[in-house]
Amino acid sequence: MATQELISNPKGGEKKGAAPQREGGSKKIQLKEELRQLPYRDQVRKIQFSGRGKKAIQMKDEKEVEQQVQNEIVIGMSKANTEGDVRYPWISVEGKEHPLGYLDPDYWEQLKQGSELVPWTFNLRKGKSASDGMDAVFKGPTRLECLSMAKAVYWRSIKETLGREKFDNRYGENGKDNQNLTISASAPSQIDPLLKHETIEQSGLKKGDWCYFHNHWKYLRKHPDGAFQGENAIYMGKEGAGEDTWTGFGAHNKTTNSMMDTLKMAYDQSRTSKDEERINEMKESLGSNLRKAGKGEEEVKKGQQILEDHYKDYPETVPPKEIPGLDEGGGMERMINMEIGDLDLRINLIKSLFPEDRSTVQMLEFQKKRYDRQKAQAGKFKGKVSTTRLDTKQIAAMTE
């Protein structure tokens, strides 16, 4: 028989001139094609009857993964608010305060820079299971703020979607030295490449989206020790009346309007003794720096008074329309106004105490003009919402 006939004839035995196939290879390809056409639960049923479950069950469809991730994010943020000893840092653990955060030390080690703890930044300990570590975060005692807690919620959703074995294989196995998991508010983390940042219309929100509600830009001017300059919140979907609902860490199950009310209420509250203590700490720090720069006590007092006056410049209450909330354009303006306010303080201090340093004043004035130009661009984002999502395409690939 001719070689060409052997290649083209499905019953011609071994194919000469073509790569040999493993026995059952064509059936495996056929099974995969059939599975792609089925919902995930039907995939499982098909696998059970195929005899090829171990390999084929790993082929999770991206849509199925997206739905599972979204559901687990919602569940995780609800757990953070309603289950376990999971609190903000100002709540003590066994009588001891941990203002920079706390996770179970059996599983987590707080990162240090030199001898200083890095706020709300923890690495999984060597030899510990990543899944067990995540379980410990939601059992507590846990002390995080809203940003680091949102990242912990996203980590948990990945664990629940992949399953414990695959999550541990990737991020840390019990008894092995392959730990690769960090929970942090701002330090680099392994979750960063899995996050997608988009600016969208509010109507395009999806369950599990992570958004930020901005408070008034002078919130920290009035409450320098406050925790509600904004709220990292998870979109939970629409409630019965069709309103968007949100859950932040400590702000559970709120509509958009009620979240805005929470921000306004936090701003309108009177200053606390903690706020006053924080201002006094800043005055002492400024005084110490001025003395090191060779300034006398009269100049030190003058500088401290400038700082104190800066923190007296705020409205006692604000109208709701001045709180940006979800509005990305308003949020950008808020951040720019805060930066400009800090520059004004520095310019005032230098002009009053170091009048000879004109070059620094010119540099700061130039920065102000740059921020003014950026503020003009912020209008393009009015009415938009900035959201963070997990890249479910990458997570689906992890299930294979």
C-alpha positions in Angstrom: 0.0 0.0 0.0 1.3 3.5 -0.8 2.6 5.7 2.0 0.0 8.4 1.1 -2.8 6.0 1.5 -1.5 5.0 4.9 -1.6 8.7 6.0 -5.0 9.5 4.6 -6.7 6.1 5.5 -8.1 6.2 9.1 -8.0 2.5 9.2 -4.5 2.1 7.7 -2.7 1.5 11.0 0.5 3.4 11.8 0.8 6.7 9.9 4.1 6.8 8.2 5.4 10.3 7.5 3.1 11.8 10.3 3.7 12.2 14.0 2.3 9.2 15.9 -0.7 9.8 18.1 -1.1 8.3 21.6 -3.9 5.8 21.9 -7.1 7.6 22.7 -5.8 11.0 21.6 -8.5 11.7 19.1 -11.2 10.8 21.7 -9.6 13.2 24.2 -9.7 16.0 21.6 -13.3 15.2 20.8 -14.2 15.2 24.6 -12.6 18.6 25.0 -14.6 20.0 22.1 -17.8 18.6 23.6 -17.0 20.1 27.0 -16.5 23.5 25.6 -20.1 23.6 24.5 -21.5 22.7 27.9 -22.1 24.7 31.1 -19.7 23.8 33.9 -22.0 21.5 35.9 -22.8 19.6 32.7 -19.0 19.4 32.1 -18.7 17.6 35.4 -21.5 15.1 34.5 -19.8 14.4 31.1 -16.5 13.9 32.7 -17.9 11.4 35.2 -19.1 9.2 32.4 -16.0 9.7 30.2 -13.5 8.1 32.6 -11.2 11.1 32.0 -12.2 13.3 34.9 -8.8 14.1 36.4 -7.5 15.9 33.4 -10.7 17.2 31.8 -12.2 18.7 35.0 -9.4 21.3 35.0 -10.8 23.0 31.9 -12.9 25.6 33.5 -14.7 28.0 31.2 -13.7 31.7 31.6 -17.3 32.7 32.0 -17.8 30.1 34.7 -14.6 31.3 36.5 -15.8 34.9 36.2 -19.1 34.1 37.9 -17.5 32.1 40.6 -14.9 34.8 41.3 -17.6 37.5 41.5 -19.7 35.4 43.9 -16.7 34.6 46.1 -15.7 38.3 46.3 -19.2 39.2 47.5 -19.1 36.3 50.1 -15.6 37.3 51.3 -16.4 40.9 52.0 -19.6 39.9 53.8 -17.5 37.5 55.9 -15.1 40.2 56.7 -17.9 42.3 58.2 -20.0 39.6 59.9 -17.8 36.7 60.9 -14.6 36.1 62.9 -12.5 38.6 64.8 -11.8 40.9 61.8 -11.6 44.5 62.8 -9.9 47.9 62.1 -6.4 48.4 63.7 -7.7 50.6 66.5 -9.4 47.6 68.1 -6.9 45.9 70.4 -5.9 42.3 70.4 -5.7 40.8 73.9 -5.3 44.3 75.3 -2.6 45.4 72.9 -3.0 47.9 70.1 -1.6 47.2 66.6 -2.0 50.6 64.7 -0.1 49.2 61.7 -2.1 46.0 61.4 -2.1 42.5 62.7 -2.5 39.0 61.3 -2.2 35.6 63.0 1.6 35.3 63.6 1.4 31.6 63.2 0.9 32.1 59.5 1.9 35.7 58.7 5.0 37.8 59.3 4.8 41.6 59.1 7.2 43.2 56.6 9.9 45.5 58.0 12.0 48.3 56.5 15.0 48.3 58.8 13.5 48.2 62.2 10.2 49.8 61.2 7.1 47.8 60.5 5.5 48.4 57.1 1.8 49.3 57.7 -0.7 46.6 56.8 1.9 44.5 54.9 2.3 40.8 55.6 4.1 37.8 54.0 3.0 34.2 54.4 5.5 32.4 56.7 7.8 29.7 55.3 6.4 26.2 55.4 2.8 27.4 55.8 -0.2 26.5 53.5 -1.4 29.5 51.6 -5.0 28.3 51.9 -4.6 27.9 55.7 -3.2 31.4 55.8 -6.1 32.9 54.0 -8.5 31.0 56.3 -6.7 32.5 59.3 -7.2 36.0 57.9 -11.0 35.6 57.9 -11.0 33.8 61.3 -8.9 36.4 63.0 -7.7 38.1 65.1 -7.2 40.3 62.1 -6.5 44.1 62.1 -6.5 45.7 58.6 -7.8 48.8 57.0 -10.2 48.9 54.0 -7.6 48.7 51.2 -5.6 45.8 52.5 -8.9 44.1 53.5 -10.2 44.4 49.9 -7.0 42.8 48.6 -7.5 40.0 51.2 -11.0 39.5 49.9 -9.7 39.2 46.3 -7.0 36.7 47.4 -9.7 34.6 49.1 -11.8 34.6 45.9 -8.8 33.2 44.0 -8.3 30.5 46.6 -12.0 29.4 46.5 -12.0 29.4 42.7 -8.8 27.4 42.2 -9.3 25.1 45.2 -6.9 24.6 48.0 -4.5 22.2 46.2 -3.9 24.4 43.2 -3.8 27.6 45.3 -1.2 26.1 47.6 0.8 24.8 44.7 1.1 28.3 43.3 1.3 30.4 46.5 2.7 28.2 49.3 2.4 24.5 50.4 2.5 23.2 54.0 6.0 22.1 55.0 7.6 23.4 51.8 9.8 26.5 51.1 7.7 27.9 48.2 5.6 30.6 50.0 4.8 33.5 47.6 1.8 35.4 49.0 1.7 39.0 50.3 -1.3 40.9 51.7 -0.6 44.7 51.6 -2.3 48.0 51.2 0.4 49.5 49.0 3.6 47.4 48.8 4.0 45.2 45.6 2.1 42.0 45.8 1.7 38.8 43.7 -1.9 39.8 43.1 -1.0 43.0 41.2 -0.6 41.4 37.8 -4.0 39.8 38.2 -5.8 43.2 38.7 -7.4 45.1 35.8 -8.2 48.8 36.3 -10.9 50.4 34.1 -12.9 53.6 33.9 -16.5 52.8 33.0 -20.0 54.1 33.2 -21.7 53.2 36.4 -24.3 51.2 34.5 -21.4 48.8 33.5 -20.6 47.7 37.0 -20.3 44.0 37.6 -20.8 42.2 40.9 -17.5 41.9 42.7 -16.1 45.2 41.3 -13.8 47.1 43.6 -14.5 50.8 43.6 -13.6 53.8 45.8 -15.9 56.4 47.3 -14.1 59.7 47.7 -14.9 62.0 50.7 -14.5 65.8 50.6 -10.9 66.9 49.9 -10.6 68.6 53.3 -11.6 65.6 55.3 -8.0 65.0 56.5 -7.6 68.7 57.1 -10.5 68.4 59.7 -9.8 64.9 60.8 -6.0 64.2 60.4 -6.4 61.0 62.4 -9.6 60.0 60.7 -10.3 56.8 58.7 -13.0 58.0 56.3 -11.2 60.1 53.7 -12.8 57.5 51.4 -14.1 53.9 51.4 -12.9 50.9 49.3 -16.1 49.1 48.6 -17.2 46.0 46.7 -20.2 46.2 44.4 -22.7 43.6 45.6 -25.2 44.0 42.8 -28.7 45.5 42.9 -31.1 45.1 45.8 -34.8 44.4 45.5 -35.7 48.0 44.6 -33.1 48.0 41.9 -30.5 50.2 43.7 -26.8 49.5 43.5 -25.5 48.0 46.8 -22.0 48.1 48.3 -20.1 46.6 51.1 -16.9 48.2 52.4 -14.9 47.1 55.4 -17.0 48.4 58.3 -19.7 49.8 55.9 -21.8 46.8 55.2 -24.6 46.4 52.7 -25.2 50.1 51.8 -26.8 51.7 48.7 -24.9 54.3 46.8 -26.9 57.0 48.6 -26.4 55.6 52.1 -22.7 55.2 51.4 -22.6 58.9 50.5 -24.5 59.7 53.7 -21.9 57.7 55.7 -19.1 59.8 54.2 -20.8 63.1 54.9 -21.6 62.0 58.5 -17.9 61.1 59.0 -16.8 64.5 57.7 -19.4 66.5 59.7 -18.5 65.0 63.0 -16.5 67.2 65.4 -12.8 66.8 65.7 -11.7 64.1 68.2 -9.0 64.2 70.8 -7.0 61.8 68.5 -7.2 64.5 65.7 -5.8 67.1 68.1 -3.0 64.7 69.2 -2.1 64.1 65.6 -1.8 67.8 64.9 0.4 68.2 68.0 2.6 65.4 66.8 3.1 67.2 63.5 3.9 70.4 65.3 6.5 68.7 67.4 8.0 67.0 64.3 8.1 70.4 62.5 9.7 72.0 65.5 12.4 69.4 65.7 13.2 69.8 62.0 13.4 73.6 62.3 15.7 73.4 65.2 18.0 71.0 63.3 18.0 73.6 60.5 19.3 76.2 63.0 16.1 78.1 63.7 15.5 79.7 67.1 12.5 79.2 69.3 10.6 82.3 67.9 10.9 81.0 64.4 9.9 77.5 65.6 6.8 78.9 67.1 6.0 80.8 64.0 6.3 77.7 61.9 4.2 75.7 64.2 1.5 78.4 64.1 1.5 78.3 60.3 0.9 74.5 60.5 -1.8 74.9 63.1 -3.6 77.6 61.0 -3.4 75.3 58.0 -5.3 72.6 59.9 -7.9 75.2 61.0 -8.8 75.9 57.4 -11.8 73.7 56.7 -15.6 74.0 56.6 -17.4 72.5 59.6 -20.0 70.8 57.4 -20.1 70.1 53.7 -23.1 69.8 51.3 -23.5 66.4 49.7 -22.8 67.8 46.2 -19.2 68.6 47.3 -18.5 64.9 48.1 -17.3 63.2 44.9 -18.2 59.6 45.9 -17.8 57.3 43.0 -17.3 60.1 40.4 -13.9 59.6 39.0 -13.5 63.2 37.8 -14.5 64.5 41.2 -12.1 62.1 42.8 -9.2 63.3 40.6 -10.0 66.9 41.6 -10.1 65.9 45.2 -6.6 64.3 45.0 -5.3 67.3 43.1 -6.7 69.8 45.6 -5.1 67.9 48.5 -1.7 68.0 46.7 -2.1 71.7 46.0 -3.1 72.3 49.7 0.1 70.6 50.8 2.2 72.6 48.4 0.6 75.9 49.7 1.6 74.9 53.3 5.2 74.2 52.2 5.4 77.5 50.2 4.1 79.4 53.2 6.6 77.9 55.6 9.6 78.5 53.3 8.6 82.1 52.5 8.2 82.8 56.2 11.2 81.0 57.6 13.6 80.6 54.6 13.0 83.7 52.5 16.4 83.3 50.8 15.3 79.9 49.3 13.6 81.3 46.2 14.5 78.4 44.0 12.5 75.9 46.1 9.5 78.3 46.1 9.7 78.5 42.3 9.9 74.8 42.0 6.8 74.3 44.2 4.9 77.0 42.3 5.7 75.2 39.1 4.3 72.0 40.6 1.1 73.9 41.5 0.7 75.0 37.8 1.1 71.4 36.7 -1.6 70.3 39.0 -3.9 73.1 37.8 -3.5 71.7 34.3 -4.3 68.2 35.5 -7.4 69.5 37.2 -8.7 70.9 33.8 -8.3 67.3 32.4 -10.3 65.8 35.3 -13.5 67.1 33.7 -13.2 64.4 31.0 -13.9 61.8 33.7 -17.0 63.4 35.3 -19.7 60.8 35.7 -17.3 57.9 35.2 -16.5 55.2 37.7 -13.0 53.8 38.3 -13.1 50.0 39.0 -10.7 47.2 39.8 -11.4 43.7 38.7 -9.6 40.4 38.8 -8.4 39.2 35.4 -10.6 36.0 35.2 -8.9 35.0 31.9 -5.6 34.5 33.9 -7.4 32.8 36.7 -9.1 30.4 34.3 -5.7 29.5 32.9 -4.5 28.7 36.4 -7.3 26.0 36.6 -5.8 23.9 33.8 
